[in-house]
Amino acid sequence: MGTTSPQHSRNSRLNLAQRLTLGTGILIAAMVVAAIACWVMMSRLSADADQVNSTNVPQLQLIAAIELDVTRISLQVRHAIISRNPDELKATLADIETKKTRLIDNMERFGRGMTGADGRHAYAPLPGLLKEFEARGAQNIELIVAGKKDEAVAYLVEQTIPARNRLLDPLAAEKVRQGESLNEALDEVKAFSDMNRKLLLGVFALITAGLIAMLVYLRRITHQLGSDPDELKAVADGIASGELTTHVPVLAGDAQSITYSLRVMRDKLADAVIAVRTGAECVNSAAGEIAQGNHDLSGRTETQASALQQTAASMEQLSSTVRQKG
């Protein structure tokens, strides 16, 4: 089986810049995902709020207004029956007409707001029931104006009030349906709000954990460096330029950081330079001594050569003298 070399292992690992870039990218991606998710959920919340504000609440308000006018009209019919004088009867009938006009207008507005199949189905019987109630009310008023109060009371009990109740029943059912729709929208709003809050809390926790991890990692890197990167660079530049007296700020108790290693390297380089300088001085001194010795030897050699020449000359003169006498 093959083995992974240390060089390959080092090359396969992410360097400092890559690790910091990766961590920052993860945090940014988490924030982007959270922002998109929040935007989607807030859009859904906005749609639900628009539905509540534009449909459910206005329709419920119109149902309440219609029910109130229908009930008041039937009560005013009863009040007209027991009116004590013509003026009171006239005022009561005028009030009935006012409420009737408002009732018709509210019913038309209610119908325009009933969108969707369920809404149209719920609204379908209401116009006919309203006309029936109007007709029964009009017949009741004719009996009252004719002075037939006993017949008017009987008609009110037997015809007008049942017609009113038949109109109120689908309105009550629609009110329940609108209330359920409103509750569903509110439940959905609450659910999305809870999801939004949990998502934000989760992303906040993730970002916080990421920042803490990055802080711990940077603290470890700073501890490994031993000093601020700017100071470390200044020291390295000084040593690289040959300034072996550069101050290296090593913290007390630090014997493992890069700054400490730089100081050790500076000291060893200084010792090496001193040793080289001392060796060079010794070589220069020895060379001087050798040169002086050569000079002295050369002088002695010249002296001896001169003496030999003089001796040779003397021997030649002596030989010449001996030949002359012989």
C-alpha positions as CSV (number, residue, x, y, z in Angstrom):
1,M,0.0,0.0,0.0
2,G,1.2,3.5,-0.8
3,T,1.8,6.1,2.0
4,T,1.0,9.7,1.9
5,S,4.0,11.9,2.1
6,P,4.1,14.8,4.6
7,Q,4.5,17.2,1.6
8,H,1.3,15.9,0.0
9,S,-0.5,16.1,3.4
10,R,0.5,19.7,3.7
11,N,-0.6,20.5,0.2
12,S,-4.0,18.9,0.7
13,R,-4.7,21.0,3.8
14,L,-6.3,24.4,3.5
15,N,-4.0,27.3,4.3
16,L,-4.9,30.2,6.6
17,A,-6.4,32.4,4.0
18,Q,-8.5,29.6,2.6
19,R,-9.8,28.6,6.0
20,L,-10.7,32.2,6.8
21,T,-12.4,32.6,3.4
22,L,-14.3,29.3,3.9
23,G,-15.5,30.3,7.4
24,T,-16.6,33.7,6.2
25,G,-18.3,32.2,3.2
26,I,-20.3,29.8,5.4
27,L,-21.4,32.7,7.6
28,I,-22.4,34.8,4.6
29,A,-24.2,31.9,3.0
30,A,-26.1,31.3,6.3
31,M,-27.1,35.0,6.4
32,V,-28.2,35.0,2.8
33,V,-30.3,31.8,3.3
34,A,-31.9,33.3,6.4
35,A,-32.6,36.5,4.6
36,I,-34.3,34.7,1.7
37,A,-36.3,32.5,4.0
38,C,-37.4,35.5,6.1
39,W,-38.3,37.3,2.9
40,V,-40.4,34.4,1.7
41,M,-42.2,34.0,5.1
42,M,-42.7,37.7,5.5
43,S,-44.2,37.7,2.0
44,R,-46.6,35.0,3.0
45,L,-47.4,36.8,6.2
46,S,-48.1,40.0,4.2
47,A,-50.4,38.0,1.9
48,D,-52.3,36.6,4.9
49,A,-52.5,40.0,6.5
50,D,-53.8,41.5,3.2
51,Q,-56.4,38.7,3.0
52,V,-57.5,39.4,6.6
53,N,-57.6,43.2,6.1
54,S,-59.2,43.1,2.7
55,T,-61.6,40.1,3.0
56,N,-62.3,38.6,6.4
57,V,-62.5,41.7,8.6
58,P,-64.6,43.8,6.1
59,Q,-66.9,40.9,5.4
60,L,-67.4,40.2,9.1
61,Q,-68.1,43.9,9.7
62,L,-70.6,43.9,6.9
63,I,-72.3,40.7,8.3
64,A,-72.6,42.4,11.7
65,A,-74.0,45.5,10.1
66,I,-76.5,43.6,8.1
67,E,-77.6,41.5,11.0
68,L,-78.0,44.6,13.1
69,D,-80.1,46.4,10.5
70,V,-82.3,43.4,9.9
71,T,-82.9,43.0,13.6
72,R,-83.5,46.7,14.1
73,I,-86.0,46.8,11.2
74,S,-88.0,44.0,12.7
75,L,-87.9,45.8,16.0
76,Q,-88.9,49.0,14.4
77,V,-91.9,47.3,12.8
78,R,-92.9,46.1,16.2
79,H,-92.4,49.7,17.5
80,A,-94.6,51.0,14.7
81,I,-97.4,48.7,15.7
82,I,-97.3,50.1,19.3
83,S,-96.7,53.7,18.3
84,R,-98.8,56.1,20.3
85,N,-99.4,58.9,17.7
86,P,-99.1,59.6,14.0
87,D,-95.8,61.6,14.5
88,E,-94.2,58.7,16.3
89,L,-95.4,56.3,13.6
90,K,-94.1,58.6,10.9
91,A,-90.7,58.8,12.5
92,T,-90.5,55.1,13.0
93,L,-91.4,54.4,9.4
94,A,-88.8,56.9,8.2
95,D,-86.2,55.2,10.4
96,I,-87.2,51.8,8.8
97,E,-86.7,53.2,5.3
98,T,-83.3,54.6,6.3
99,K,-82.2,51.2,7.7
100,K,-83.7,49.4,4.7
101,T,-81.6,51.6,2.3
102,R,-78.5,51.0,4.3
103,L,-79.3,47.3,4.5
104,I,-79.6,47.0,0.7
105,D,-76.3,48.9,0.2
106,N,-74.4,46.8,2.7
107,M,-75.8,43.6,1.1
108,E,-74.6,44.7,-2.3
109,R,-71.1,45.5,-0.9
110,F,-71.1,42.2,0.9
111,G,-71.9,40.4,-2.4
112,R,-69.1,42.2,-4.2
113,G,-66.6,41.0,-1.6
114,M,-67.7,37.4,-1.7
115,T,-65.0,36.0,-4.0
116,G,-64.2,32.4,-4.6
117,A,-66.5,29.4,-5.0
118,D,-67.4,29.1,-1.3
119,G,-68.1,32.8,-1.0
120,R,-70.4,32.9,-4.1
121,H,-72.1,29.8,-2.9
122,A,-72.7,31.3,0.6
123,Y,-74.0,34.6,-0.9
124,A,-76.3,33.0,-3.5
125,P,-79.5,32.7,-1.3
126,L,-79.1,36.0,0.4
127,P,-80.6,38.4,-2.2
128,G,-83.7,36.3,-2.5
129,L,-84.1,36.1,1.3
130,L,-83.6,39.8,1.6
131,K,-86.3,40.5,-1.0
132,E,-88.6,38.1,0.9
133,F,-87.9,40.0,4.2
134,E,-88.5,43.3,2.4
135,A,-91.8,42.1,1.0
136,R,-92.9,40.8,4.4
137,G,-91.9,44.0,6.1
138,A,-93.7,46.1,3.5
139,Q,-96.8,44.0,3.9
140,N,-96.5,44.5,7.7
141,I,-96.2,48.3,7.3
142,E,-99.3,48.4,5.1
143,L,-101.3,46.7,7.8
144,I,-99.9,49.1,10.3
145,V,-100.7,52.2,8.2
146,A,-104.2,50.8,7.6
147,G,-104.7,50.7,11.4
148,K,-104.9,46.9,11.5
149,K,-102.7,46.5,14.5
150,D,-103.9,43.0,15.5
151,E,-103.4,41.7,12.0
152,A,-100.0,43.5,11.9
153,V,-98.9,41.8,15.1
154,A,-100.0,38.4,13.8
155,Y,-98.3,39.0,10.5
156,L,-95.1,40.1,12.3
157,V,-95.0,36.9,14.3
158,E,-96.0,34.5,11.6
159,Q,-94.4,36.1,8.5
160,T,-92.0,38.9,9.1
161,I,-89.9,37.5,11.9
162,P,-89.6,34.0,10.3
163,A,-88.5,35.8,7.1
164,R,-86.0,37.7,9.2
165,N,-84.7,34.5,10.7
166,R,-84.4,32.8,7.3
167,L,-82.2,35.8,6.3
168,L,-80.2,35.7,9.5
169,D,-79.4,31.9,9.3
170,P,-77.1,31.9,6.3
171,L,-75.6,35.2,7.5
172,A,-74.7,33.4,10.8
173,A,-73.3,30.4,8.9
174,E,-71.2,32.7,6.7
175,K,-70.0,34.6,9.8
176,V,-68.9,31.2,11.2
177,R,-67.1,30.4,7.9
178,Q,-65.5,33.8,7.8
179,G,-64.4,33.4,11.4
180,E,-62.9,30.1,10.7
181,S,-61.1,31.5,7.7
182,L,-59.9,34.4,9.9
183,N,-58.7,31.9,12.5
184,E,-56.8,29.9,9.9
185,A,-55.1,33.0,8.6
186,L,-54.2,34.0,12.1
187,D,-52.9,30.5,12.9
188,E,-50.8,30.6,9.7
189,V,-49.5,34.0,10.6
190,K,-48.6,32.7,14.1
191,A,-47.0,29.6,12.6
192,F,-44.9,31.6,10.2
193,S,-44.0,34.0,12.9
194,D,-42.8,31.2,15.1
195,M,-40.8,29.7,12.2
196,N,-39.4,33.1,11.4
197,R,-38.3,33.6,15.0
198,K,-36.8,30.1,15.2
199,L,-35.0,30.5,12.0
200,L,-33.6,33.8,13.0
201,L,-32.6,32.4,16.4
202,G,-30.9,29.4,14.7
203,V,-29.0,31.6,12.2
204,F,-28.0,33.9,15.1
205,A,-26.8,31.0,17.0
206,L,-24.9,29.6,14.0
207,I,-23.3,33.0,13.3
208,T,-22.4,33.5,16.9
209,A,-20.9,30.0,17.1
210,G,-19.0,30.7,13.8
211,L,-17.7,34.0,15.1
212,I,-16.6,32.4,18.4
213,A,-14.9,29.6,16.5
214,M,-13.2,32.1,14.2
215,L,-12.1,34.2,17.3
216,V,-10.7,31.1,19.0
217,Y,-8.9,30.2,15.8
218,L,-7.5,33.7,15.3
219,R,-6.4,33.7,18.9
220,R,-4.6,30.4,18.4
221,I,-2.9,31.8,15.2
222,T,-1.9,35.0,17.1
223,H,-0.5,32.8,19.9
224,Q,1.5,30.8,17.3
225,L,2.8,34.0,15.7
226,G,3.8,35.4,19.1
227,S,3.3,39.0,18.2
228,D,1.3,41.3,16.0
229,P,1.7,40.4,12.2
230,D,3.0,44.0,11.5
231,E,5.7,43.6,14.2
232,L,6.6,40.1,13.0
233,K,7.0,41.5,9.4
234,A,9.2,44.3,10.6
235,V,11.4,41.8,12.5
236,A,11.6,39.5,9.5
237,D,12.4,42.5,7.2
238,G,15.2,43.7,9.5
239,I,16.8,40.3,9.7
240,A,16.5,39.8,6.0
241,S,18.3,43.1,5.4
242,G,21.2,42.0,7.7
243,E,20.3,43.9,10.8
244,L,21.1,41.2,13.3
245,T,20.6,43.6,16.2
246,T,16.9,43.9,15.4
247,H,14.8,43.8,18.6
248,V,12.5,40.7,18.6
249,P,9.6,41.2,21.1
250,V,9.2,37.8,22.7
251,L,6.6,37.4,25.4
252,A,7.6,36.1,28.8
253,G,7.4,32.3,28.9
254,D,7.1,32.0,25.1
255,A,9.3,29.3,23.7
256,Q,7.2,28.0,20.8
257,S,6.0,30.9,18.7
258,I,7.3,32.1,15.3
259,T,8.6,35.2,17.0
260,Y,10.6,33.1,19.4
261,S,11.9,31.1,16.4
262,L,12.9,34.4,14.7
263,R,14.8,35.5,17.8
264,V,16.6,32.1,18.0
265,M,17.4,32.4,14.2
266,R,18.7,35.9,14.7
267,D,20.9,34.9,17.6
268,K,22.3,31.9,15.7
269,L,22.9,34.0,12.6
270,A,24.7,36.6,14.8
271,D,26.8,33.8,16.4
272,A,27.6,32.4,12.9
273,V,28.6,35.9,11.6
274,I,30.8,36.4,14.7
275,A,32.4,33.0,14.2
276,V,33.0,33.7,10.5
277,R,34.4,37.2,11.4
278,T,36.7,35.7,14.0
279,G,37.9,33.0,11.6
280,A,38.6,35.6,8.9
281,E,40.6,37.6,11.4
282,C,42.6,34.5,12.3
283,V,43.2,33.8,8.6
284,N,44.3,37.3,8.0
285,S,46.7,37.2,11.0
286,A,48.2,33.9,9.9
287,A,48.6,35.2,6.3
288,G,50.4,38.2,7.7
289,E,52.7,36.0,9.7
290,I,53.4,33.8,6.7
291,A,54.1,36.8,4.6
292,Q,56.5,38.1,7.2
293,G,58.2,34.7,7.5
294,N,58.6,34.6,3.7
295,H,60.1,38.1,3.8
296,D,62.6,37.1,6.5
297,L,63.5,33.9,4.7
298,S,64.0,35.8,1.5
299,G,66.3,38.3,3.2
300,R,68.4,35.5,4.8
301,T,68.5,33.7,1.5
302,E,69.8,36.9,-0.2
303,T,72.4,37.4,2.5
304,Q,73.6,33.8,2.3
305,A,73.8,34.1,-1.5
306,S,75.9,37.2,-1.2
307,A,78.2,35.5,1.2
308,L,78.6,32.6,-1.1
309,Q,79.4,34.9,-4.0
310,Q,82.0,36.7,-1.9
311,T,83.5,33.3,-0.8
312,A,83.5,32.1,-4.4
313,A,85.3,35.3,-5.4
314,S,87.8,34.9,-2.6
315,M,88.5,31.3,-3.7
316,E,89.0,32.3,-7.3
317,Q,91.5,35.0,-6.2
318,L,93.3,32.5,-4.0
319,S,93.4,30.0,-6.9
320,S,94.8,32.7,-9.2
321,T,97.5,33.6,-6.7
322,V,98.5,30.0,-6.2
323,R,98.9,29.5,-10.0
324,Q,101.0,32.6,-10.4
325,K,103.5,31.5,-7.7
326,G,103.7,28.0,-9.1
